[in-house]
Amino acid sequence: MSRSGYYWYVRYLYLFSFLFILSIQPYAQDKSENEIYSVAIKESLKNRKATLKRFRRILIHDSTVSPRSDAILFDFFESLLFSNQVGQDNENDVKLLLDKVRADSSQIKLGVKRFKIGFRNMLIKHSELQRIFDISARDGWREFYMKYPSSLGFISVSKIIKYKNFAAVYVDYHYGSLGASGDLYILIFDHNGWRLYTSLNIYVS
């Protein structure tokens, strides 16, 4: 191989390696997000397992939402300390995590298509939900269940916020005009992966 040929061979090899690294980065990010979302969603549905087995499917809103009340989040940290749900070693990290949650209200499209929650699930577009519930909640739910008869409502999640080995995600669960709940989940990462650290119910209707 000539010197110029070797030069171009090395350049193409570096380019291929760079593109390969770029191609696997989103997958690694999606895998981590899938695990975090799956833990939080499973936790929000744990009291409805029997009903879900009968209805067989849950829909996931394809766009993220923000937690309902900054005021409640502001009091969340104090309530965790009061109930001893945060150890002294993690106190500062959890406080900084919640500060980041309050500061970031941005919304994104979910990069994950399916979640490992033990039940069938699929994404539903934001535009589709807007169209269904455009007139009224009561008529909207009637149309929703006509179109998705095997579904037990839909779930909206927030953008995942991370700090060190902690992550926070908000989960909104809707299943009727007077049926909804919102919870904030804090997860911790250890040698077993992501697991629930603590949670707070924001509202129930």
Residue pairs with C-beta under 8 A, 6 or more apart in sequence:
1 9
26 111
29 111
30 111
30 112
32 194
33 111
33 112
33 160
34 112
34 114
34 115
34 116
35 116
35 193
35 194
36 160
36 167
36 169
36 187
36 194
37 110
37 112
37 115
37 157
37 160
37 169
38 115
38 116
38 117
39 185
39 187
39 194
39 195
39 196
40 157
40 169
40 171
40 185
40 187
40 196
41 58
41 60
41 115
41 117
41 155
41 157
41 171
42 117
42 118
43 171
43 183
43 185
43 196
43 199
44 155
44 171
44 173
44 181
44 183
44 185
45 52
45 58
45 117
45 119
45 155
45 173
48 152
49 118
51 152
52 58
52 119
52 152
53 119
55 150
55 151
55 152
56 119
56 120
56 150
57 119
57 120
57 121
57 122
57 148
57 150
57 151
57 152
58 117
58 119
58 120
58 121
58 151
58 152
58 153
58 154
58 155
59 121
59 122
59 123
59 124
59 148
59 151
59 153
59 154
59 155
60 110
60 115
60 121
60 122
60 123
60 124
60 154
60 155
60 156
60 157
61 123
61 124
61 126
61 129
61 154
61 155
61 156
61 157
61 172
62 109
62 110
62 123
62 124
62 125
62 126
63 107
63 108
63 109
63 110
63 126
63 156
64 107
64 108
64 109
64 110
64 156
64 157
64 158
64 159
65 107
65 156
65 157
65 158
65 170
65 172
66 105
66 107
66 158
66 170
67 73
67 101
67 158
67 170
67 182
67 184
67 202
68 172
68 182
68 202
68 203
69 202
69 203
70 102
72 200
72 202
73 98
73 101
73 102
73 184
74 102
76 98
76 184
76 200
77 86
77 94
77 95
77 98
79 200
80 86
80 94
80 198
80 200
81 91
85 198
86 94
86 198
90 166
90 188
90 197
93 163
93 164
93 165
93 166
94 166
94 186
94 197
96 163
97 161
97 162
97 163
97 166
97 167
97 168
97 186
98 168
100 161
100 163
100 168
101 161
101 168
101 170
101 184
104 159
104 161
106 159
107 159
108 159
110 123
110 157
113 122
113 123
114 121
114 122
115 121
124 154
129 154
132 140
132 143
132 144
132 147
133 140
133 141
133 144
134 140
137 177
138 177
140 177
141 176
141 177
144 151
144 153
144 154
145 151
152 175
153 173
153 174
153 175
153 176
153 179
154 174
154 175
155 171
155 172
155 173
155 174
156 171
156 172
156 174
157 169
157 170
157 171
157 172
158 169
158 170
158 171
159 169
160 167
160 168
160 169
161 167
161 168
161 169
162 168
165 188
165 189
165 190
166 186
166 187
166 188
166 189
166 197
167 186
167 187
167 188
167 189
167 194
168 184
168 185
168 186
168 187
169 184
169 185
169 187
170 182
170 183
170 184
170 185
170 202
171 182
171 183
171 184
171 185
172 180
172 181
172 182
173 180
173 181
173 182
174 180
178 205
179 205
180 203
180 204
180 205
181 201
181 203
181 204
181 205
182 201
182 202
182 203
183 199
183 200
183 201
183 202
184 199
184 200
184 202
185 196
185 199
186 196
186 197
186 198
186 199
187 194
187 195
187 196
187 197
188 194
188 195
188 197
